[in-house]
Amino acid sequence: MTHISFQKTRGRLTYVSSYGKICSMSIIAEYCPDLCLRNITVFKEGKREENECLPESLEEGKEYFFLKKGQKHYWLMGEIPLRETKGSGILSKPKASVIILNATHFVHEGEIWTRGCYKAIKIIPEGKVYFDGYEKISD
């Protein structure tokens, strides 16, 4: 009879196989209801890549690239909020409504990243409510 014991180590589930080999299992994926990017000043300070940040000026109808650390999954069949993040879940109100055109996962230096392209559909003025949960509010 094979006995496998599991333990969580540094965010990974590790176990010892029946052959005595230590193995790890980790599929860490996030399902994101919005696209959250840093302020462009973080790029100018050299702390992030440009595509990890909001563009200096956002224009309706224009397409932009994004880059996020981790395996992120976005809803592709409609509009989602674009927000500014300061990290640790500190988010702005939606700055725009966007459609994710594509998202691809890749490995860089042993870490998973997500890159893709989004299209700005509507710029949301400061203080204007455009989403109720994830449903758009008609004008």
GIBEL-V529337 format. One record per pair of residues at least 24 apart in sequence whose C-alpha atoms are under 6 Angstrom apart, sorted by the first residue. I is the first residue (numbers start at 0). J is the second residue. Records with the same first field share a line. If there is no record, write none. Layout:
BEGIN
I = J  J
END
This chain:
BEGIN
28 = 70  71
29 = 71
30 = 71  72
31 = 72  73
33 = 79  80  81
34 = 81
35 = 81  82  83  84
36 = 83  84
37 = 83  84
59 = 119  120  121
60 = 119  120
61 = 118  119
62 = 117  118
63 = 116  117
64 = 115  116
65 = 114  115  116
66 = 113  114
67 = 112  113
68 = 112
69 = 111  112
70 = 111  112  113
75 = 99
94 = 123
95 = 121  122  123
96 = 120  121
END
